């Protein structure tokens, strides 16, 4: 199984990455993030994208994957609604469109809704 993970430099995305690296059913992982993970592993490839809104539909680097764990996001604390929407909704939707999804691909949106510092 080939997996894409976003947010691998954050707490949740890093946890998903570590679990996928350890899972023998996962043969390839593409981390898509704004900065490198710092993790070196034979299964791991990285695609550095400074702005997910810059991704376009049918991005060749995102083809042929079986699933995507979308773990990128921010806390809404102190954010203006329009900025929060752009980061959490607009970028997620644009990323999903860039995946060249097919009926066999799973897209898992991992939300931090309801979380707090504890």
Residue pairs with C-beta under 8 A, 6 or more apart in sequence:
1 25
1 26
1 27
1 66
1 67
2 26
2 27
2 28
2 29
2 30
2 64
2 65
2 66
2 67
3 20
3 26
3 28
3 29
3 30
3 65
3 66
3 67
3 68
3 69
4 29
4 30
4 32
4 62
4 65
4 67
4 68
4 69
4 99
5 13
5 16
5 17
5 20
5 29
5 30
5 31
5 32
5 68
5 69
5 71
6 13
6 31
6 32
6 33
6 52
6 68
6 69
6 70
6 71
6 72
6 95
7 13
7 33
7 70
7 71
7 72
7 73
7 110
8 14
8 16
8 17
8 31
8 33
8 37
8 39
8 71
9 33
9 34
9 35
9 36
9 37
10 71
10 72
10 73
12 71
12 110
12 112
13 33
13 69
13 71
13 72
13 110
14 37
16 69
16 71
16 110
17 29
17 31
17 37
17 39
17 44
20 26
20 29
20 43
20 69
21 29
21 39
21 41
21 43
21 44
26 43
27 43
28 43
28 45
28 65
29 41
29 43
29 44
29 45
30 45
30 46
30 47
30 61
30 62
30 65
31 37
31 39
31 44
31 45
31 46
31 47
32 46
32 47
32 49
32 52
32 62
32 95
33 46
33 47
33 48
33 49
33 72
34 48
34 49
34 50
34 51
35 48
36 46
36 48
37 44
37 46
47 61
47 62
49 55
52 72
52 91
52 94
52 95
53 86
53 90
53 91
53 94
55 62
55 94
55 95
55 98
56 98
57 97
57 98
57 100
58 98
58 100
59 98
59 99
59 100
62 98
62 99
62 100
63 100
65 99
65 105
66 104
66 105
66 106
67 105
67 106
67 107
67 108
68 96
68 99
68 105
68 106
68 107
68 108
69 108
69 110
70 92
70 95
70 96
70 107
70 108
70 109
70 110
71 110
72 91
72 92
72 95
73 87
73 88
73 110
73 111
73 112
74 84
74 87
74 88
75 112
76 84
76 88
79 87
92 109
96 107
99 105
99 107
101 107
